[in-house]
Amino acid sequence: MTMELRILGWLQGLMLGLILAAPLLSPAYMPWGVQMLFALSAFQLRQADRRWALRPGMTGWFSHIRMAPSRMLPWAASAVVAFIADGQGAAAPGAILLAALTCELLLYPLLTRLIGGWQWRRAALAMVGLIATCAIVPAGAMQNIAMFALGVTGCLFWLRGPDGDLRATLAAFGGGFSAIILAFAMPATMMLAFPLAVISLIVGCAQATTVRRPLLPWTGHYGAGTGWLQRLRSRPS
């Protein structure tokens, strides 16, 4: 199991660092950071886990943990920091540990079985439903679990979508920034705009990692005065 999306890896490390520093910076924002960490971790897990189905037997339910046991360390570290900061809601120590165990041992294997073969249209509909779910579930472990499910479904949507398409990247970033503007302009929509912004920006960062300039066929014939430019443009990536 390897992590290939460097931008998301950096973002996840930054988010974990902010959570660890939350007791000194601003404990009030820690619940939002914890939810983002759950979504990022789920997206990274689905991307790194190359299987579309579980392995046979009981070991298949936790084989993703055996392949990368260090993934469990951020949950323990976040719970310790939440205990020190006396976190509430999604950032409570019990909410973090309960959600992490539920997601790793139950939710992720179930989602792998249920939606592993879905195409991007069904995944997009599931994302819409999960965004609404994230907005209405009670504060605490349920919010973290809903964000984890949204991250897994968002990665499936990205994997089934266009690879390296610039328009898809701009659409994802546009949706994320629009949700942020909506949250600031209408604070009452924060609970709905936050998961929309999180998954849109995550998908946008994943797309930005794979964006590449289009390949042009190599040719030996060039017009006068433009040969060096055409050779540059047609050079293979």
N, C-alpha and C positions, 0 to 999 in steps of 0.2 A: 504494500500500500504506500503510494507516494503522493505528495502534494505538488501538482504541476502549476497551479495558478498562483504565480508569485504575488500579484497584486492583492488577491484575497488573503494569502498567507500573511503579508505585511499588515493588512487591515485587521486580521484576527489578532495578531500579536499586539498591535496598537490598542485594540479594544480591551484585551486582557490587561495590558499595562495600565490603562485608564481605570479599569475596575480595581486593580490592586492599589492604585493611588487614590481611590475615591474617598477613603476616610479622611485624607488630608485636603483634597480638593473640594468636592461637593457631593456628600452622601445622598442628596436628594435626587441626583441623576443616575444613581447606581442601578435602580430597577430597569431603566431604559438600556443601559449598557449590558446588563445581564441578558435581556431579551435579544439584543443584537448578537451577543456571543452565542446563544443557542441557535439562532438562524444561521450564522456563519459556520459554526461547527457542523450543523446538519448538511449544509451545502457542500462543505469540504469533504465530509464523510461520503456522501453519495457520489461525488466526483471521483474520489480516490478508490472507492470500492467498485471494481470493474464488473462485478457480477450483476446480472439482471434477475437472478433467482438465488435462493438460499441453498447452501450445501445440505445434503441429506443428513438426517439424524439430529439429535439434540444439540450437537456442537455447532450446527449451522446458525443457531440463534445468537451466539456470541462470538462467532469466528471473526467478525470485524473488530472486536476488541482484542482478540489474540494477535491479529496482524499488526495492530498499533496500540499497545496498552498505554503508551505515554499520552494518548488522547484524553485519558481520564484525569490527568493531573490538573488541567485548568478548572475542572469542576470542584476538586478538593480545595484548590487555592482560592477560588471565588467564594466557597462556603466559609473558609476561615476568615477572609476579609469581611464578608457579610456579618459574621459573628462579632468581629472587632468593631465594625461600624454600627452594629445593632440595626441591620437592614430590615426593611418592612416590605410586604407585598412580594413582588417577583424577586427581590434581592434578599429575602429572608434566608438564613442558612438552610432551614428545613425545606423551603420551596426549591432551592437550587439542587440539593442532594436528591430529594424525591423526584423532581423532574428529570434529573440526569439519569438516575437508575431506571425510571420508567421509559425514557426515550431510548437508552442504549440497549436495554434488555427486552423490551416489549414493543415499543412503537416502531423503531427502525426495522426490526425483522418483519413486523406485520405489513408495513408500508412496502417493503421489498417484495413481499408476496402479492400484495394487492395491486400496486400501480407500476410494477417493474416493466410491464409490456405496453403501457399507455403511450399514445402519440401526443404531440404537443398540444393539440386542441383540447383533449380531455384533461391534460395537466393544467392548461390555462384556466379551465372552468373550476378545477379543484383549487387552484390558487385563489381565485375570486372568493370561493366559499371559505377558505381558510383565513383570508384577510378579514372577512366579516366575523369569523369565529374569534380571531384574535381581539377584535374590538368589543366583544360581548362577554367573553369568559370572565369569571371572577379573578381578581388579583391574586397572585401567588403562583403556585406550581402550575396551574392550568394555563396561565399566560405563557410560561416558559415552554410547556409541552406544545401548545399551539404554534409558537414561533419555530420550534424544532420541526414540526410537521410542515410548516410553510417553507422552511429552508430545503427540506428534502424534495418537496414537490417543485419548488423553484429550480432546483438543479436538474430534475428530470425534464422540466420544460426547456431549460437551456440546452441540455444534451440532445433533445429531439429537434431543436430549432436550427436555424441557419448558422453554420460555422464561420466565424470571422466576417460576418456581414456588417458593414459600417452603419447601414440604416437601422438595423436591429440594435446596435450599440447606442446610437443617438436616441432611439425611441425609449430604451430602458433608462438612460440618464435623464431624458426629458420627463418621463413619468415620475422618477424619483424626486427631481427638483421641483416639479409641479406639486407633488404631495407635501414637500417641505414648505413651500410658499402657502399652500392651502392651510396647513397647520398653524402657521404664524398669523395668517389673515383671519382665520376662523378657529380660535382655540377649541371650540366645542367639537371639532372634527379630529382632534388629536389622536384619539384612540383608533380611528379608522385610517388616518393619514400616516401614522407611524409605521405599521406593518407594511403598508403599500410603499412607502419611501425606502424602507429597509430592503425588501426583496427586489425592488427595482434597481437600487444602487448596487446590490450584490450581483444581480444578473448583468448589469452594465459593466461592472469591473471584470466579470468573467469574460464577457464579450470583448472588452478592450484588450484582454490578454491574448486573444486569438485573432484579432484583426490583423490582416496582412494586405499589402498592396496586390492588385490583380496581376497574374502572370500574363506576359505577352509572348507570343511565339518568336523564337530566335530566327532572324533572317540575315542574309548576307548582302542584301541590296538596300542602299540608303541614298537618299537624295543629296544633292550638293549642298554643303553648308550646314546640314543638320545631322550628319552621320554620328557625331559624338553624342548628341542628345538622344537619338533613337537607340544607339547601342546601350546607353545608360538605362533607358526605359525598358528595354527588352532583356536586360540581364536577368538570369534566373535568380529567384530569392534563395 
